[in-house]
Amino acid sequence: MATPPWWQELVGVSEVLADADRLEVERWRAPAPDIVDEDDEDDEDEDDVPPLTSRLGTLGRVFGEQSAEFAPEQSRRVLRLLERIQAEGSIEDGTAVATGFFESLLNAWDRGFDLRSVWADMGPKSRAHCRAWNDFTGVETPGWMR
């Protein structure tokens, strides 16, 4: 699966995001412990990466779990870029952002992440997806999300 052109801008916002993505790609490419490929010449295919939704899910989880590691401007940059992708990008990219990043961020909220602290920085598409996901999963949407 190819990495979209906006990916480097996203992970370039923070070393925390870049490290999380790098680790996920390394795990994806690592051979199973009981399989030895004698033909492997360390040819790394740059398109041999986890699915985009999975990678965005990792970033959403890390963004929530390690929110203290992000300066306010970094958080804003991440959220603005993701909003732009949903608004102007391909349907596939926008869907991956919504279902990968924002659904993972909502899961982080369930585990204690202060989603309210970044809510004002989220764009209308991101907010709408979060509210729709709450409705779909039966989570009561608080007043500050409306």
C-alpha positions in Angstrom: 0.0 0.0 0.0 1.4 3.4 -1.0 1.9 6.1 1.6 -0.1 9.3 0.7 1.8 12.4 -0.2 0.6 14.3 2.9 2.0 11.6 5.3 5.4 13.2 5.8 3.8 16.5 6.7 1.7 14.7 9.3 4.4 12.7 11.0 6.8 15.7 10.6 4.7 17.7 13.1 6.2 15.8 16.0 9.0 13.3 16.7 6.5 11.4 18.9 4.3 10.8 15.8 7.3 10.0 13.6 8.7 7.5 16.1 5.3 5.8 16.5 4.9 5.4 12.8 8.4 4.2 12.3 7.9 1.5 14.9 4.6 0.4 13.4 6.2 0.1 10.0 9.2 -1.9 11.4 6.8 -4.3 13.1 4.8 -4.7 10.0 7.9 -5.5 7.9 9.5 -7.8 10.5 9.3 -11.5 9.5 7.5 -13.9 11.7 10.0 -15.4 14.2 9.7 -18.9 12.9 10.0 -18.0 9.2 13.4 -17.5 7.6 13.5 -16.1 4.0 16.8 -17.0 2.5 16.1 -14.8 -0.5 15.7 -11.7 1.6 18.4 -9.3 0.7 17.1 -6.5 2.9 15.1 -5.1 0.0 12.7 -2.8 1.8 9.8 -1.9 -0.4 8.7 1.6 0.6 5.1 0.6 -0.2 5.3 -2.4 2.2 3.6 -0.5 5.0 0.5 -1.2 7.2 -2.9 0.0 5.8 -3.4 3.7 6.1 -6.3 3.3 8.5 -4.1 1.2 10.8 -1.3 3.8 10.7 -3.7 6.6 11.4 -5.2 4.6 14.3 -1.7 4.3 15.8 -1.2 8.1 15.5 -4.6 8.8 17.0 -3.9 6.5 20.0 -0.4 8.0 20.5 -1.8 11.6 20.1 -4.2 10.9 22.9 -1.9 8.8 25.2 1.0 11.2 24.9 -0.9 14.5 24.6 1.4 16.1 27.1 4.3 15.6 24.6 2.6 17.9 22.1 2.9 21.7 22.2 -0.4 23.4 21.5 0.8 24.5 18.1 1.7 20.9 17.2 -1.7 19.7 18.2 -3.3 22.4 16.1 -1.2 21.5 13.1 -2.1 17.8 13.3 -5.8 18.5 13.6 -5.8 21.2 10.9 -4.0 18.9 8.5 -6.4 16.0 9.2 -9.4 18.3 8.7 -8.0 19.5 5.4 -7.5 15.9 4.2 -11.1 15.1 5.1 -12.4 18.2 3.4 -10.2 18.3 0.3 -8.5 14.9 0.0 -9.7 11.7 -1.6 -12.7 9.9 -0.2 -10.3 7.0 0.8 -7.9 9.3 2.6 -10.8 11.2 4.4 -12.4 7.9 5.5 -9.0 6.6 6.8 -8.5 9.8 8.8 -12.0 9.6 10.3 -12.0 5.9 11.1 -8.4 5.6 11.9 -7.3 8.7 13.7 -10.5 10.1 15.2 -12.0 6.8 16.3 -8.7 5.9 18.1 -8.7 9.4 19.6 -12.2 8.8 20.9 -11.0 5.5 22.4 -8.2 7.4 24.1 -10.9 9.8 25.5 -12.6 6.7 26.9 -9.4 5.9 28.7 -8.8 9.4 30.1 -7.5 11.7 27.3 -9.0 15.2 27.7 -10.6 15.5 24.3 -12.2 18.7 25.3 -8.7 20.3 25.4 -8.3 19.9 21.6 -12.0 20.1 20.6 -11.8 23.8 19.7 -8.9 23.0 17.3 -10.8 20.3 15.5 -12.6 21.2 12.3 -16.3 20.7 11.4 -15.7 17.4 9.6 -13.7 16.0 12.4 -16.2 17.1 15.0 -19.1 15.7 13.0 -17.4 12.3 12.7 -16.8 12.2 16.5 -20.4 13.0 17.2 -21.6 10.5 14.6 -19.3 7.8 16.1 -20.7 8.5 19.6 -24.2 8.1 18.2 -23.3 4.9 16.4 -21.6 3.4 19.5 -24.3 4.6 22.0 -22.0 7.0 23.8 -23.7 10.0 25.1 -22.3 13.1 23.4 -21.6 15.8 26.0 -22.9 19.3 25.6 -19.5 20.8 24.8 -19.3 18.6 21.7 -22.4 20.1 20.2 
